[in-house]
Amino acid sequence: MLPNPLVYRLYSDRPFTFKGECQYTRSDGTVMTEKDDIQAVKGWNTLVFAGEGQNVTVRNAASGNRAELTFTSATPRVAVRLDPESLMFADNDLMTVNARLIQIGNYSGVVQLSTNVAGLSVEPATLTLNPLPKVSAQATGGRTARLRILDLEPQLLATKLTFRYTGKPNLNDMPFELLIKDSNSKQVGSGTGKVTAVRPGFDLFVSPFPLTLGRDSTVEVPFVLSSVMGFSGTVTVSAENLPGGVKATPMTVSVTKDRPATGSLTLTSDASLKPGVIPVTITARGEGSSATASLNLEVPKPSVAVSIPYAYNGISVYQGGTGSIEVLVSSAFGFQGTTTLSLTGLPKGVMAAPVSVQVKPMESTTLKIPLTVATDAELGTSSVQVTSSDSAGADGDGPPVRLTVRPTRVALGYVSQFGLAAGDAGIWVTRDKYGAGGFETTLRHVVDGKDSAAITVTGPVYHLFGLPDAAVLALGSGATWVVTDKGAIPGAVAPDGATSGAVDHLGRLVFVQSTAAAYGYQFRLVRWTPTTGTTEIVDAAQAYSSGGQLFRSNNGRWMLYRPQYSAGDSKSMRLQAK
């Protein structure tokens, strides 16, 4: 009464009882439930293992359990074995082989013999299979190991069959089927073999690989014709069994005994061609001879090809902004109509609505899929793929694009590298123009993407320095301002060379100053205080040079001096502001 029962024999050196239920997970992830109820005695025990689905039971066999061996009669049919299986013909000669007709399921009666190859006949064309005796125990000597195990004798008719080939095409190890039919021409069995026929004529070769042909397109079928046994003459090659919507113009070539002939058939399809895999026969005929070759014509489903041009460049978008991804769409295998494009792999917070586009055969279309980026979109780089509802590939075509989400940005317009400085919050930028009163510069304080202040001063500003008190120091031509959101306060004129310096943690400008010396110029490190206009020497012993730069640490207590060039004693130095 148990499903799929198996009987096991267990030997134990002592009696024991084992009962319980457990669950365990197989390597494929399936969770199994096993129930055990075993009461073993010392010596041999008979257990029954049964299972169905995810449930298994193991228990002692009951006293009434038994095993039965049941025989089921096979479906009556006839199997044929040829010896040898390969037939060789050089002319319309005969070839006789041994044949064994195995009467499976005690098949009997008159059968008809034929083949599935045109021109290949077999004699005798009919045979009578007598009913077989009932199976009974027999002596085992002299039979094969398998029959000795079954204690059976072979149940078959051993005879000889004679084949003749009168077909025109030359054949090279071509498989054939020996057909066994009853008196009503119903097939009741078969056998297999191979046939080779070599006569004056030609061999036809086409590539065995499938050919792909879409709607409203063409494909070439190359072929080679080789002379056999000195054949020379004109041969016409054509395509047969073509599907609806495909045409091919026959091609005539000349074959000589010294040189093969080559050519190709052009298959042309129209819009009515249906998808599928169609076997096509290529046939060559000429001078009373013929040859054939087969190939499969694959007709893909019309689809679209989608890709992202220059995907390797990557695309950047910004939180709270918009963007787009350019997509190239083209028809594949005759697709015509409207398709819908989507983007997969978008990061959290980036949205792109599907876009529909009209696609025409033999044409490509470039369009842009708009992107909307939330202000809290996930920062980082993602791999984004474009797909179409009609794409041949489930995951889209072509390489994906790297989409990088960057923090919110604000367009500042033209800003020089010296007209930009960090503020206590946000940044300060400069923009100069000619106004009604002459040349003037506007200093904008941009915080969280918006202007918190816009202060205008008269004259150009060449350099901005961030000060530790949320202000900026603006250096102009003959003028200096300390600028805050409340306005600009004029200060002392900065000394020459100050634009190459950096501001320390106390708001002092440290820079390299040049002074006249007996043999040219001397360079020294100085410190200028904007509020007082005083300049003091910090270091005159080290070798400084014109064109060097100073870079401050985040807290302004340390600076790095980098000379314009390293020669002699001039080298980079780390300086501490005191």
C-alpha positions in Angstrom: 0.0 0.0 0.0 3.1 2.3 0.2 4.2 4.4 -2.8 7.3 3.1 -4.7 8.3 0.5 -2.1 11.8 -0.9 -1.9 12.8 -3.8 0.3 16.0 -3.7 2.2 17.8 -6.4 4.3 19.4 -5.1 7.5 21.7 -7.2 9.7 22.1 -6.1 13.4 24.3 -7.5 16.1 21.8 -6.6 18.7 18.0 -5.7 18.9 17.1 -2.0 18.9 14.1 0.4 18.4 14.4 3.5 16.2 11.4 5.8 15.9 11.1 9.5 14.9 10.5 12.2 12.3 12.9 14.7 10.9 13.3 17.2 8.1 16.4 17.8 6.0 17.3 19.8 2.9 18.8 18.2 -0.2 21.5 19.8 -2.3 18.9 21.0 -4.8 17.0 22.9 -2.0 14.2 20.4 -1.6 13.0 19.9 2.0 12.4 16.3 2.7 10.4 14.8 5.6 11.3 11.3 6.8 9.4 9.1 9.3 11.2 6.0 10.8 9.5 3.2 12.7 12.1 0.3 13.0 12.1 -2.5 15.6 15.1 -4.6 14.8 15.9 -8.0 16.1 19.4 -9.5 16.4 20.3 -11.0 13.0 18.6 -10.3 9.7 15.7 -7.8 9.4 13.5 -6.9 6.4 12.7 -3.2 6.0 10.5 -1.3 3.6 11.7 2.1 2.2 8.9 4.1 0.5 8.8 7.6 -0.8 6.7 10.0 -2.9 7.4 13.7 -3.5 9.0 15.1 -0.4 7.8 12.4 2.0 9.8 9.2 3.0 9.0 6.4 5.4 11.1 3.5 6.6 9.5 0.6 8.6 9.6 -3.1 9.2 8.1 -5.3 6.5 4.8 -6.8 7.6 4.5 -10.6 7.7 2.1 -10.5 4.8 4.4 -8.4 2.5 5.5 -10.2 -0.7 7.3 -9.4 -3.9 5.8 -10.2 -7.3 7.6 -10.4 -10.7 5.1 -9.4 -13.4 5.6 -9.8 -17.2 3.8 -7.4 -19.6 3.7 -8.4 -23.2 5.4 -5.8 -25.4 3.5 -4.1 -28.2 3.7 -6.4 -31.2 6.2 -5.1 -33.8 9.2 -6.2 -35.9 12.8 -5.0 -35.5 15.3 -5.7 -38.3 19.1 -6.1 -37.9 21.2 -6.1 -41.1 24.7 -7.6 -41.3 26.5 -5.8 -42.8 24.6 -2.5 -42.3 26.5 -0.7 -45.1 25.5 -1.3 -48.8 27.9 -0.5 -51.6 26.9 -0.1 -55.3 29.0 0.7 -58.3 26.3 -0.1 -60.8 22.8 -1.7 -60.9 24.3 -4.7 -59.3 22.9 -6.7 -56.4 24.0 -7.0 -52.8 22.8 -9.7 -50.4 23.1 -9.4 -46.6 22.1 -11.4 -43.6 19.0 -10.1 -41.9 17.3 -11.0 -38.6 13.6 -10.0 -38.2 13.0 -10.0 -34.4 9.3 -10.7 -33.6 8.7 -8.5 -30.6 5.5 -9.2 -28.7 5.0 -12.4 -30.8 4.3 -10.5 -34.0 3.3 -12.9 -36.8 1.9 -12.7 -40.3 2.8 -11.6 -43.8 4.9 -8.4 -43.9 6.0 -6.2 -46.8 9.6 -4.9 -47.1 10.7 -1.6 -48.7 13.0 1.3 -48.2 12.6 5.1 -47.8 15.3 5.8 -50.5 14.2 6.3 -54.1 15.7 3.6 -56.3 16.7 1.3 -53.4 14.6 -1.9 -53.5 14.8 -5.1 -51.5 14.0 -8.7 -52.3 12.0 -10.7 -51.3 9.4 -7.9 -51.1 7.2 -10.1 -48.7 8.0 -12.5 -45.8 5.9 -14.7 -43.6 6.5 -14.5 -39.9 5.2 -17.6 -38.1 3.7 -17.5 -34.6 6.3 -18.2 -31.9 6.1 -20.9 -29.3 5.2 -20.0 -25.8 8.1 -19.0 -23.5 9.3 -21.9 -21.3 12.4 -22.9 -19.4 15.2 -24.0 -21.7 18.7 -25.2 -21.4 21.3 -22.4 -20.9 24.3 -23.8 -22.7 25.7 -22.0 -25.7 23.6 -18.8 -25.6 24.6 -15.2 -24.8 24.9 -14.1 -21.2 21.8 -11.9 -21.5 19.7 -14.8 -22.8 21.2 -17.2 -20.2 20.0 -14.7 -17.5 16.5 -14.6 -19.0 16.5 -18.3 -19.8 15.1 -17.5 -23.2 15.9 -18.4 -26.8 16.0 -15.7 -29.6 12.5 -15.3 -31.1 13.2 -14.3 -34.7 13.4 -15.1 -38.4 16.9 -15.3 -39.8 17.0 -14.9 -43.6 18.9 -13.2 -46.4 17.8 -9.9 -48.1 19.0 -8.7 -51.5 19.2 -5.0 -52.3 19.4 -3.2 -55.7 20.0 0.5 -56.3 18.7 2.0 -59.6 18.5 5.6 -58.6 20.4 8.4 -60.4 22.0 10.4 -57.6 25.3 9.2 -56.2 25.1 8.5 -52.5 27.8 8.7 -49.9 27.1 6.7 -46.7 23.5 7.9 -46.8 21.4 6.6 -43.9 18.3 4.6 -45.0 15.4 2.9 -43.3 14.2 -0.6 -44.1 10.4 -0.4 -43.7 8.3 -3.3 -42.4 4.5 -3.0 -43.2 1.6 -5.3 -42.7 -0.8 -6.5 -45.4 -2.8 -3.2 -44.9 0.4 -1.1 -45.6 0.6 -0.1 -41.9 4.2 0.2 -40.7 4.9 -2.3 -38.0 8.7 -2.1 -37.7 11.9 -1.0 -39.3 15.7 -1.4 -39.5 18.5 1.0 -40.5 21.5 1.0 -42.7 23.7 3.1 -44.9 24.0 3.1 -48.7 26.8 4.3 -51.0 26.4 4.5 -54.7 29.3 5.6 -57.0 28.7 5.9 -60.7 29.7 8.4 -63.4 28.2 11.6 -62.3 28.9 14.3 -59.7 28.8 15.0 -56.0 27.0 18.0 -54.6 28.2 19.7 -51.4 26.5 22.5 -49.5 27.3 23.6 -46.0 25.4 21.5 -43.4 25.0 24.5 -41.1 21.6 26.2 -40.9 20.9 29.3 -42.9 19.1 32.3 -41.5 16.6 34.1 -43.7 14.3 36.9 -42.5 11.4 38.6 -44.1 12.0 40.8 -47.2 15.7 39.7 -47.4 18.0 37.4 -49.2 20.6 34.7 -48.4 23.2 32.9 -50.4 23.5 29.1 -50.5 27.1 28.3 -51.8 27.5 24.9 -53.4 30.3 22.8 -54.9 29.9 20.2 -57.7 32.7 17.6 -58.1 33.1 15.1 -61.0 32.8 11.4 -60.2 34.4 8.8 -62.4 35.3 11.3 -65.2 31.9 13.1 -65.6 31.8 16.3 -67.7 28.8 18.4 -68.6 26.4 21.1 -67.6 24.5 20.8 -64.4 21.6 22.8 -63.1 21.3 23.4 -59.4 17.9 24.4 -57.9 16.3 24.6 -54.4 13.2 22.5 -53.7 10.7 22.2 -50.8 11.0 26.0 -50.2 8.5 27.5 -47.8 5.8 29.9 -48.9 7.2 33.4 -49.4 10.7 32.2 -50.6 11.9 32.0 -54.2 15.2 30.8 -55.7 16.4 31.1 -59.3 18.2 27.9 -60.6 21.8 28.2 -61.6 23.6 26.3 -64.4 27.3 25.5 -64.2 29.8 23.4 -66.1 31.5 20.5 -64.4 34.7 18.9 -65.8 36.6 15.9 -64.6 39.6 18.1 -63.8 38.0 21.0 -62.0 35.0 21.3 -59.5 32.3 23.8 -60.3 31.2 26.4 -57.6 28.3 28.7 -57.4 25.5 29.9 -55.1 21.8 30.0 -55.1 20.1 33.2 -54.0 17.0 32.7 -51.8 14.7 35.7 -51.7 11.9 36.1 -49.2 8.9 38.4 -49.0 6.7 39.7 -46.1 4.6 36.5 -46.1 7.4 34.3 -44.8 6.5 32.6 -41.5 8.9 31.9 -38.7 10.2 28.3 -38.2 12.9 25.8 -39.2 12.2 24.4 -42.7 14.2 21.5 -44.3 15.2 22.5 -47.8 16.6 20.2 -50.5 19.2 21.4 -53.0 19.1 19.3 -56.2 21.6 19.1 -59.0 20.6 17.6 -62.4 22.5 17.2 -65.6 23.5 14.7 -68.3 21.2 12.0 -66.9 22.7 12.2 -63.4 21.5 13.9 -60.2 22.6 14.6 -56.7 20.9 16.1 -53.6 21.9 17.8 -50.4 19.8 19.0 -47.5 20.0 21.9 -45.1 17.8 23.7 -42.6 16.4 27.1 -43.3 15.9 29.0 -40.1 13.3 31.8 -40.3 13.5 33.9 -37.1 10.6 35.7 -35.6 10.6 39.4 -36.7 12.1 41.4 -33.9 13.9 44.7 -33.2 17.5 45.3 -32.2 18.1 47.9 -29.6 21.4 49.2 -28.3 22.9 52.2 -26.6 25.4 53.9 -28.9 28.8 54.7 -27.3 27.7 52.9 -24.1 31.3 52.6 -23.0 31.4 56.4 -22.4 28.8 56.2 -19.5 26.1 58.7 -18.6 25.9 61.0 -15.6 22.7 62.5 -14.0 22.2 64.6 -10.9 19.9 64.4 -8.0 16.8 66.5 -8.5 17.5 66.9 -12.3 16.7 65.2 -15.5 18.6 63.4 -18.2 18.2 61.0 -21.1 19.7 57.9 -22.6 20.1 57.8 -26.4 18.9 54.5 -27.9 19.4 53.1 -31.4 16.5 51.0 -32.7 16.5 49.0 -35.9 14.3 46.3 -37.6 15.6 42.7 -37.5 14.3 40.0 -39.8 11.6 42.2 -41.4 9.9 43.6 -38.2 7.5 46.4 -39.0 5.3 48.2 -36.5 5.4 49.9 -33.1 7.6 48.7 -30.3 8.0 49.8 -26.7 11.4 50.5 -25.2 12.2 50.3 -21.5 15.2 50.6 -19.2 16.2 48.0 -16.7 18.7 48.2 -13.9 17.8 51.8 -13.0 19.0 52.8 -9.5 16.6 53.7 -6.8 15.1 57.2 -7.4 15.8 57.3 -11.1 12.7 56.8 -13.3 12.2 56.4 -17.0 8.7 55.9 -18.6 8.5 53.4 -21.5 8.8 55.0 -24.9 7.1 53.7 -28.1 8.6 54.1 -31.5 7.6 53.2 -35.1 10.0 50.7 -36.7 10.3 50.1 -40.4 12.3 47.3 -42.2 15.8 48.2 -43.4 15.7 51.4 -41.3 17.3 52.5 -38.0 15.9 55.2 -35.6 17.7 57.1 -32.8 15.7 58.4 -30.0 16.2 59.5 -26.4 14.5 58.0 -23.3 14.0 60.8 -20.7 15.2 60.2 -17.1 13.8 61.8 -14.0 16.1 61.9 -11.0 14.6 62.3 -7.5 16.4 64.6 -5.0 17.2 61.6 -2.8 18.1 59.3 -5.7 20.7 56.7 -4.7 24.2 57.9 -5.5 26.7 55.7 -7.3 27.0 53.8 -10.6 24.6 51.3 -12.0 24.5 49.1 -15.1 21.5 50.0 -17.2 20.2 48.0 -20.2 17.6 49.0 -22.8 15.0 46.3 -23.8 12.1 46.1 -26.2 8.9 44.2 -26.0 9.8 42.8 -29.4 13.6 42.3 -28.8 15.1 39.0 -29.8 17.1 39.0 -26.6 15.2 38.8 -23.3 17.9 41.0 -21.7 18.2 43.5 -24.5 20.9 43.8 -27.2 24.3 45.4 -27.1 26.4 46.3 -24.0 24.7 48.0 -21.0 25.6 51.6 -20.1 27.1 52.8 -16.8 24.7 55.3 -15.3 26.2 57.4 -12.5 24.0 59.4 -10.1 25.9 62.4 -8.7 24.9 65.0 -6.1 22.7 67.9 -6.9 24.4 70.5 -9.1 23.8 74.1 -9.9 24.8 75.8 -13.1 27.1 78.7 -12.1 28.0 80.0 -15.6 31.5 80.9 -16.5 33.8 80.8 -13.4 37.6 81.1 -13.5 39.7 78.8 -11.2 40.6 81.9 -9.1 37.0 83.2 -8.9 35.8 80.3 -6.7 36.2 79.9 -3.0 34.6 77.7 -0.3 32.5 79.5 2.3 31.5 78.5 5.7 28.4 77.0 3.9 28.3 76.6 0.2 30.6 78.5 -2.2 31.4 82.0 -3.4 31.7 82.7 -7.1 32.5 85.8 -9.1 31.0 87.2 -12.3 32.3 90.5 -13.8 30.7 92.8 -16.4 30.6 96.3 -17.6 27.8 98.2 -15.8 26.5 101.7 -15.9 29.3 102.9 -13.6 32.1 101.0 -15.4 33.6 97.6 -14.7 32.1 95.8 -11.7 32.1 92.3 -10.2 29.3 90.5 -8.5 30.1 87.9 -5.7 27.4 85.3 -5.3 27.1 83.1 -2.2 25.5 79.9 -3.4 24.1 77.6 -0.6 22.1 74.5 -1.3 21.8 75.4 -4.9 20.4 78.9 -4.2 21.9 82.4 -3.9 21.9 83.5 -0.3 23.6 86.8 -1.2 24.9 88.7 -4.2 27.4 91.5 -3.4 28.6 93.8 -6.1 31.9 95.7 -6.0 33.5 98.2 -8.4 36.4 96.9 -10.4 37.7 93.4 -11.2 38.3 90.7 -8.7 41.2 88.5 -9.6 41.3 86.0 -6.7 39.0 84.8 -3.8 40.2 83.3 -0.5 37.9 81.7 2.0 38.3 83.2 5.5 37.6 81.3 8.8 34.8 83.6 9.8 32.4 82.7 7.0 33.6 85.6 4.9 35.8 85.7 1.7 38.7 87.8 0.9 38.5 89.3 -2.6 41.7 90.7 -4.2 41.3 93.2 -7.0 43.5 95.6 -8.9 44.5 98.1 -6.2 41.6 97.1 -4.0 40.7 94.5 -1.4 37.4 93.5 0.2 36.2 91.3 3.0 32.8 90.1 1.7 30.0 88.6 3.7 26.3 88.1 3.0 25.8 91.6 4.5 28.1 93.4 2.1 31.7 94.1 1.2 34.1 96.0 3.5 37.1 97.6 1.8 40.5 96.7 3.3 44.1 97.3 2.8 45.6 96.7 -0.6 47.2 93.3 -0.8 51.0 93.2 -1.4 52.4 91.8 -4.7 52.4 88.0 -4.9 49.6 87.5 -2.5 47.4 85.7 -5.1 49.7 82.7 -4.9 49.2 82.3 -1.1 46.8 80.5 1.2 44.8 81.7 4.3 45.7 80.2 7.7 43.4 79.4 10.6 43.6 83.1 11.8 42.6 84.6 8.5 46.2 85.7 7.6 47.4 85.3 4.0 50.7 83.4 3.8 52.6 83.7 0.5 56.1 83.9 -1.1 57.2 87.5 -1.6 60.1 88.7 -3.9 62.4 91.6 -3.0 65.2 93.2 -4.9 68.7 91.9 -4.0 72.2 92.7 -5.1 72.1 90.0 -7.8 68.4 89.8 -8.7 65.6 88.9 -6.4 65.3 87.2 -3.0 62.3 85.1 -2.2 60.9 84.7 1.4 57.8 83.4 3.1 55.7 86.2 4.5 52.3 86.6 6.3 49.9 89.4 5.6 47.0 90.4 7.9 44.1 91.9 5.9 42.5 93.6 8.8 45.7 95.6 9.7 47.5 95.6 6.4 50.7 94.5 8.1 53.2 92.1 6.5 55.7 90.1 8.6 58.5 87.7 7.5 57.9 84.1 8.4 61.0 82.5 6.9 63.8 83.8 4.7 66.3 81.0 5.2 64.6 78.4 3.0 64.9 78.4 -0.8 61.7 79.7 -2.2 61.0 80.6 -5.9 58.6 82.6 -8.0 55.6 80.7 -9.3 55.4 78.4 -6.3 52.1 77.6 -4.6 50.8 77.1 -1.1 48.0 74.7 -0.2 46.2 74.8 3.2 44.9 71.9 5.3 41.2 71.8 6.2 41.8 73.5 9.5 44.3 76.0 8.2 47.0 75.0 10.7 49.3 73.3 8.1 50.3 74.3 4.6 52.1 72.6 1.8 54.5 74.6 -0.3 55.1 73.4 -3.8 57.7 75.2 -5.9 57.3 75.8 -9.6 60.2 73.5 -10.3 62.6 71.5 -8.1 66.2 72.4 -8.6 69.0 73.0 -6.1 67.6 73.7 -2.7 64.1 74.4 -3.9 61.7 71.6 -2.7 58.2 70.9 -1.4 57.8 71.7 2.3 55.2 71.3 5.0 54.7 74.4 7.0 52.9 74.9 10.3 51.0 78.1 10.9 51.4 79.6 14.5 
